Amino acid sequence: MSDKQRGHTDKQLLIKGLKRLALALPLLVLTTYLFTFTFLNKETIPMYYILPLAILGMAGTIFTLFSGIKLVLKSMFH
């Protein structure tokens, strides 16, 4: 029986997924801070430049989180 048939965890894929999750954690904190910062400073002009960046950053963070979770699950159950 090969390693794939016995159901062992693919360690390289697991490490790749954990790296993505580790990248997503600081992104989550940073984009949440930027999003909150823009709503606290509604009177200033830079808010209109930072808000789209915060929204795109949030979308990228959510994508990174789900792709990391998907890779971790794929490494264990594939």
Backbone as ProteinMPNN parsed JSONL, in Angstrom:
{"seq_chain_A": "MSDKQRGHTDKQLLIKGLKRLALALPLLVLTTYLFTFTFLNKETIPMYYILPLAILGMAGTIFTLFSGIKLVLKSMFH", "coords_chain_A": {"N_chain_A": [[0.834, -1.197, 0.0], [0.475, 2.194, -0.794], [1.429, 5.469, 0.532], [-0.667, 7.243, 0.069], [-2.922, 5.622, -0.08], [-3.172, 4.616, 2.472], [-4.014, 6.72, 3.964], [-2.488, 8.754, 5.123], [-1.452, 11.94, 6.366], [-0.79, 14.593, 4.16], [2.035, 16.175, 4.454], [3.39, 18.358, 3.291], [1.365, 19.782, 2.012], [-0.153, 20.381, 4.234], [1.581, 22.09, 5.655], [1.701, 24.205, 3.856], [-0.968, 25.088, 3.971], [-1.11, 25.872, 6.672], [0.705, 27.956, 6.657], [-0.668, 29.806, 5.093], [-2.822, 30.314, 6.781], [-1.448, 31.45, 8.889], [-0.572, 33.772, 7.665], [-2.991, 35.007, 7.239], [-3.911, 35.799, 9.735], [-2.498, 38.203, 10.787], [-3.332, 39.871, 8.702], [-6.074, 39.93, 9.098], [-6.313, 41.348, 11.507], [-5.105, 43.796, 10.76], [-6.698, 44.733, 8.57], [-9.181, 44.964, 9.796], [-8.612, 46.973, 11.624], [-8.029, 49.096, 9.834], [-10.515, 49.385, 8.593], [-12.148, 50.156, 10.751], [-10.829, 52.518, 11.434], [-11.375, 54.168, 9.25], [-14.085, 54.712, 9.558], [-14.105, 56.059, 11.953], [-12.881, 58.439, 11.322], [-14.534, 60.212, 9.664], [-14.661, 62.788, 8.674], [-12.369, 63.472, 7.331], [-10.413, 63.645, 4.321], [-8.646, 61.473, 3.51], [-10.083, 59.239, 4.249], [-11.694, 58.426, 2.151], [-9.899, 57.294, 0.472], [-8.781, 55.221, 1.907], [-10.876, 53.557, 2.681], [-11.82, 51.947, 0.395], [-9.497, 50.379, 0.104], [-9.472, 49.048, 2.552], [-11.801, 47.52, 2.329], [-11.199, 45.871, 0.123], [-8.998, 44.603, 1.253], [-10.219, 43.198, 3.342], [-11.768, 41.384, 1.848], [-9.702, 39.96, 0.601], [-8.506, 38.867, 2.875], [-10.516, 37.187, 3.868], [-10.676, 35.405, 1.726], [-8.077, 34.302, 1.872], [-8.163, 33.07, 4.399], [-10.193, 31.08, 4.026], [-9.063, 29.599, 1.912], [-6.778, 28.639, 3.169], [-7.893, 27.033, 5.202], [-9.185, 25.194, 3.579], [-6.967, 23.958, 2.331], [-5.725, 22.759, 4.549], [-7.697, 20.916, 5.353], [-7.831, 19.403, 3.015], [-5.311, 18.25, 3.026], [-5.511, 16.489, 5.117], [-7.725, 14.785, 4.632], [-7.698, 13.884, 2.025]], "CA_chain_A": [[0.0, 0.0, 0.0], [1.222, 3.455, -0.799], [1.04, 6.404, 1.586], [-1.959, 7.85, -0.255], [-3.997, 4.674, 0.181], [-3.308, 4.395, 3.906], [-4.672, 7.872, 4.559], [-1.584, 9.62, 5.875], [-1.555, 13.371, 6.102], [0.196, 15.176, 3.248], [2.666, 17.183, 5.301], [3.717, 19.554, 2.515], [0.118, 20.52, 1.83], [-0.522, 20.882, 5.56], [2.444, 23.24, 5.955], [1.253, 25.296, 2.983], [-2.219, 25.6, 4.534], [-0.839, 26.564, 7.928], [1.346, 29.229, 6.313], [-1.729, 30.724, 4.668], [-3.572, 30.719, 7.97], [-0.578, 32.358, 9.642], [-0.595, 35.044, 6.943], [-4.324, 35.605, 7.344], [-4.143, 36.353, 11.069], [-2.174, 39.635, 10.837], [-4.185, 40.58, 7.749], [-7.375, 40.111, 9.729], [-6.185, 42.442, 12.478], [-4.8, 45.036, 10.053], [-7.838, 45.221, 7.791], [-10.219, 45.382, 10.739], [-8.193, 48.276, 12.131], [-8.22, 50.087, 8.77], [-11.956, 49.562, 8.403], [-12.621, 50.944, 11.884], [-10.192, 53.824, 11.338], [-12.058, 54.991, 8.254], [-15.377, 55.17, 10.074], [-13.878, 56.999, 13.043], [-12.422, 59.696, 10.732], [-15.407, 60.471, 8.518], [-14.533, 64.159, 8.187], [-11.117, 63.693, 6.607], [-10.379, 63.194, 2.929], [-8.033, 60.152, 3.301], [-11.048, 58.163, 4.482], [-12.195, 57.962, 0.864], [-8.856, 56.483, -0.149], [-8.483, 54.058, 2.74], [-12.035, 52.664, 2.76], [-11.776, 50.867, -0.612], [-8.391, 49.467, 0.421], [-9.889, 48.203, 3.671], [-12.79, 46.553, 1.827], [-10.458, 44.878, -0.667], [-8.19, 43.829, 2.189], [-11.112, 42.252, 4.026], [-12.093, 40.316, 0.899], [-8.494, 39.141, 0.478], [-8.311, 38.136, 4.123], [-11.507, 36.1, 3.907], [-10.227, 34.413, 0.739], [-6.886, 33.626, 2.399], [-8.599, 32.188, 5.484], [-10.889, 29.908, 3.515], [-8.155, 28.75, 1.145], [-5.928, 27.954, 4.14], [-8.689, 25.963, 5.826], [-9.4, 24.187, 2.544], [-5.736, 23.204, 2.16], [-5.51, 21.912, 5.734], [-8.631, 19.8, 5.282], [-7.439, 18.563, 1.891], [-4.121, 17.47, 3.39], [-5.864, 15.425, 6.072], [-8.778, 13.877, 4.211], [-7.642, 13.583, 0.599]], "C_chain_A": [[0.871, 1.25, 0.0], [0.719, 4.352, 0.327], [-0.325, 7.021, 1.327], [-3.111, 6.918, 0.101], [-4.208, 4.44, 1.673], [-3.916, 5.591, 4.624], [-3.775, 8.752, 5.4], [-1.771, 11.068, 5.467], [-0.434, 13.807, 5.172], [0.817, 16.37, 3.961], [3.003, 18.458, 4.55], [2.483, 20.421, 2.297], [-0.366, 21.101, 3.152], [0.292, 22.121, 5.925], [2.03, 24.446, 5.116], [-0.04, 25.919, 3.512], [-2.01, 26.358, 5.825], [-0.13, 27.893, 7.697], [0.312, 30.251, 5.863], [-2.552, 31.203, 5.855], [-2.75, 31.676, 8.829], [-0.493, 33.725, 8.971], [-1.927, 35.761, 7.141], [-4.564, 36.253, 8.706], [-3.725, 37.819, 11.181], [-3.001, 40.456, 9.848], [-5.559, 40.867, 8.336], [-7.35, 41.271, 10.711], [-5.982, 43.772, 11.766], [-6.008, 45.58, 9.295], [-9.0, 45.631, 8.682], [-9.887, 46.748, 11.324], [-8.412, 49.366, 11.084], [-9.696, 50.4, 8.552], [-12.541, 50.42, 9.521], [-12.074, 52.365, 11.83], [-10.92, 54.729, 10.351], [-13.395, 55.498, 8.77], [-15.237, 56.099, 11.269], [-13.457, 58.377, 12.524], [-13.234, 60.02, 9.491], [-15.188, 61.843, 7.901], [-13.296, 64.38, 7.318], [-11.172, 63.079, 5.212], [-9.727, 61.806, 2.77], [-8.979, 58.979, 3.568], [-11.54, 57.59, 3.162], [-11.157, 57.156, 0.097], [-8.619, 55.184, 0.618], [-9.641, 53.063, 2.769], [-12.046, 51.602, 1.661], [-10.642, 49.882, -0.374], [-8.755, 48.519, 1.556], [-10.882, 47.145, 3.215], [-12.11, 45.472, 0.995], [-9.579, 44.0, 0.224], [-9.012, 42.804, 2.962], [-11.468, 41.082, 3.115], [-10.887, 39.388, 0.706], [-8.222, 38.309, 1.715], [-9.265, 36.956, 4.218], [-11.121, 35.004, 2.92], [-9.037, 33.611, 1.263], [-7.251, 32.66, 3.524], [-9.248, 30.917, 4.944], [-9.989, 29.014, 2.678], [-7.188, 28.005, 2.068], [-6.65, 26.8, 4.821], [-8.917, 24.835, 4.829], [-8.156, 23.322, 2.333], [-5.461, 22.271, 3.343], [-6.44, 20.693, 5.687], [-8.277, 18.842, 4.142], [-6.229, 17.704, 2.249], [-4.463, 16.32, 4.337], [-6.813, 14.38, 5.496], [-8.736, 13.497, 2.733], [-6.809, 12.386, 0.318]], "O_chain_A": [[1.873, 1.332, 0.711], [-0.275, 4.049, 0.988], [-1.067, 7.295, 2.27], [-4.166, 7.378, 0.537], [-5.314, 4.101, 2.093], [-4.296, 5.476, 5.789], [-4.256, 9.432, 6.306], [-2.199, 11.366, 4.352], [0.725, 13.441, 5.365], [0.21, 17.436, 4.061], [2.911, 19.544, 5.121], [2.551, 21.647, 2.386], [-0.928, 22.196, 3.181], [-0.255, 23.092, 6.448], [2.011, 25.574, 5.608], [-0.19, 27.141, 3.501], [-2.658, 27.378, 6.059], [-0.335, 28.848, 8.446], [0.404, 31.427, 6.211], [-2.932, 32.371, 5.92], [-3.295, 32.605, 9.426], [-0.353, 34.737, 9.657], [-1.972, 36.989, 7.202], [-5.364, 37.184, 8.802], [-4.531, 38.63, 11.635], [-3.333, 41.609, 10.125], [-6.136, 41.928, 8.095], [-8.272, 42.085, 10.736], [-6.613, 44.768, 12.121], [-6.302, 46.772, 9.378], [-9.733, 46.561, 8.347], [-10.773, 47.584, 11.502], [-8.924, 50.439, 11.404], [-10.069, 51.556, 8.351], [-13.345, 51.315, 9.259], [-12.789, 53.316, 12.147], [-11.064, 55.927, 10.595], [-13.795, 56.615, 8.442], [-16.161, 56.855, 11.569], [-13.654, 59.378, 13.212], [-12.69, 60.094, 8.389], [-15.497, 62.047, 6.727], [-13.205, 65.4, 6.635], [-11.894, 62.112, 4.971], [-10.211, 61.016, 1.96], [-8.703, 57.852, 3.156], [-11.78, 56.386, 3.064], [-11.5, 56.418, -0.826], [-8.29, 54.16, 0.02], [-9.417, 51.857, 2.871], [-12.267, 50.432, 1.973], [-10.797, 48.685, -0.619], [-8.398, 47.341, 1.534], [-10.818, 46.0, 3.662], [-12.413, 44.289, 1.147], [-9.434, 42.803, -0.02], [-8.56, 41.685, 3.205], [-11.473, 39.929, 3.548], [-11.043, 38.168, 0.654], [-7.76, 37.172, 1.615], [-8.868, 35.856, 4.604], [-11.222, 33.818, 3.231], [-8.992, 32.39, 1.117], [-6.71, 31.556, 3.596], [-8.898, 29.811, 5.355], [-10.13, 27.792, 2.721], [-6.816, 26.867, 1.783], [-6.085, 25.721, 4.997], [-8.85, 23.659, 5.187], [-8.261, 22.106, 2.174], [-5.019, 21.136, 3.16], [-6.01, 19.571, 5.953], [-8.405, 17.626, 4.28], [-6.135, 16.555, 1.819], [-3.777, 15.297, 4.352], [-6.712, 13.202, 5.841], [-9.659, 12.848, 2.242], [-6.658, 11.997, -0.84]]}, "name": "protein", "num_of_chains": 1, "seq": "MSDKQRGHTDKQLLIKGLKRLALALPLLVLTTYLFTFTFLNKETIPMYYILPLAILGMAGTIFTLFSGIKLVLKSMFH"}
